[in-house]
Amino acid sequence: MNSNRFSFLCRTKTCFGKNALDHLPFELTGMGAQKPFVLHDSPSHEAGPVKQLIRAFQDSGMPLGIPAGFEPGTPLTKKALKEYYQVYTDKGFDSIIAVGGDAVCNAAKLLNLSVSNGPEVLQHQDNSFRLTQPVNPLAVLPTVMGMGRATDCTALIENSRYRHPELAPDIALATRKMVTGQKLTQVVDAVLACLA
């Protein structure tokens, strides 16, 4: 065996750099998305990352659905997820963009699983569920330091853990424009959240 050669396979495409955010509409269009639903936390909206996202999509012709953000530290409930599910399906969205920390990314993964395969898929935990449909495109844009869960294949809700390769996002995007603090260490932490 030659230990100098190896392959690394990852479901998530990591994008970063000066124009990464401006290329996000193109990346999503390439996956068949036309109408993204944006999940975010309140600090991401107030500090400007959501405004940066809107600016990046301004000339794309893609409408963004942006519900009110939820407060960081507030645990995701099945009731809140059901409300997001209802808005997503009623308005005909076809993809998800998560802007914020681990909690937002977690909610986006579960929402994506339920809108793609029906809410009943969340009645089963761990590996006991089977997906009947491919999941919709999912992009995560960490704005703060995370625990490395933004891009993994697990999600939690009300003490229920879900694990499936399809929970991992399609795109993880890191750019200084999206980081809520502008210190170099905060930018590095957000980038590491994408790479973890």
N, C-alpha and C positions, 0 to 999 in steps of 0.2 A: 504494500500500500504506500502510495506517495503522499506524505503528510503536507507537502507544499501546495497541493491543489485541493480545493473544496468548493462546494456550491452553497450559496445562502439564498433560500427562497423566502420571500415575505409577501403576503397578500397586499400590504399597504404600500402605496407609492408615496415616498417622502419628497416634498417640494419645498425648497427654500431659496432665498436670494432676493435680489432687488425687485424683480418683476413677477415673482411667484404669485402674488395675490391677483395681479392683473390677468394672469393666465388661467386662473381658476375657472372662469366661465367656459373657456375653451376645453379644459380638462373634463368638466362635467358634461358638456355637449358631446364630447367624444364617447361618453358612456351612455348617451341617450337621454340625458336629463334636460328638461326644458323649463321646469318650474320648481326651484328649490324652496324648502321650508327651513327657516333659520331658527335654531334653538340657541339661546344665549343666557348668560346670567346678568343681573342688573349692573355690576361694575363694568362689564364689557360694553354695555350700551352707553353708560354714562361717561366712560373714559375715552370713548372714540373708536374702538375696534369695529363695532357694528357699522358706524358711519363710514369707516374705511372700506368695509365690505360692500356697502351700498354704492360707494363711489366706483369700486372695481367692476361692478355689474351694470353701471349706468349705460354704457354703450352696447351692452350685449343683447338687449332685447329680451332678456330673461327676467320675468317678474319674481321678486323675492317675497315670501310670506314671513313676516316677522311678528310673532306674538309677544306679549309682555314677558320679560325675563323673570326668572325665579331667583330668590335670594340665595347666595352661597351659604353652605352649611345646612340648608333645609333639605332633609332627606326626600328623595323622590318617592312618591306614593303611587299606587296603582290607579287611584282616582285621578291624579294629575296626568298620568300617562294616558288614561282613557280620554281626557279632555283634549290633549294634543292629538291623539288618534282621530277623534271626531273632526277637528279642524282640518287636519291633513287630508282625510278622505273626502270630506264635504267640499273642499276647495280644489281638489284634484292635483295636489302636489305629487311630484315624482322622484324627489331626492331630498337629502337632508344635509345641512351644514351646521356643525356644532361649533359655537364660538364661546370659549371660556375655559374653565378648569375641568377636572376629572368628573365632577358631578354632571356637568352639561354633556360631556362625551358619553357618559354612562346612560343618561336619558336618551340621547340620540341613538345609541346602539339598540336599546330596547324598543324605542319607537319604530326604528327601521325594521326590526324583526317582526313586530306586530302588524305594521301596515303592509308588509310584503307577504306575510303568511297567515294573517288573521290574528285577532287578539287572543284566541284560544291557545295559541302556541305558548303563551306565557303561563298556562296552567301546569305545564310540565317543566321540571328543573333539570339542571345539569345536561347530560347527554341523552335524556329520555325522550326528547322531541325530534321529529323529523321535519325538515323543510320541504314543502311541496312546490315552492316557487323560489327563484333567485331573489336575493335581497336587492333593494333599490340602492343607487349610488349614495355613499356616505362620505363626507369630508369633515375632518376635525381640524380646528384652528386653535390650538392652545394659546391662551393669553397670559397665563401665569404658570408658575412652577407646579408640576403635578407629581403624582406618585408612580408614574409610569403605566397607568391603566388606560390612558387615552387611546392607545393603539393596540391594546391586547384583545384577546378573544373572549373576555369575560364581562359580565355586567351584573349588578346587584340591584334589587328592589325589595324593600320590606323584608329583609333577612332571607330572601330567595336569591340564590346564585344561579346564573345561566352561563353556560360555556359552550361555544360553538365556533368553529373557524370563521363562519360568515359574520360573526359579530365584529370582527376587526374591520376598521374603516378602509375604504378604497384609497383615500388620500389623506395624508397628514401634512399640513402646510404650516411652516414657521417663517415669519417675517417680522422684522422690527416694527412695522406699521401696526401689527396686531397686538403687540405686547402692552399691557396696561401701564407698566412702569418702564421708563426708558433707560434705566441703569443697565450696563453691560451684563451684570450678573443675572438680572431678570430676563434679559433676552436669551442668554445661554440656558437658563432654566426652562424656558418655554420650548426652545429647540430640543433640549434633551427629552422633554415630555413627548415630542414627536418621534424621536429615535428609540425611545424605550420600548 
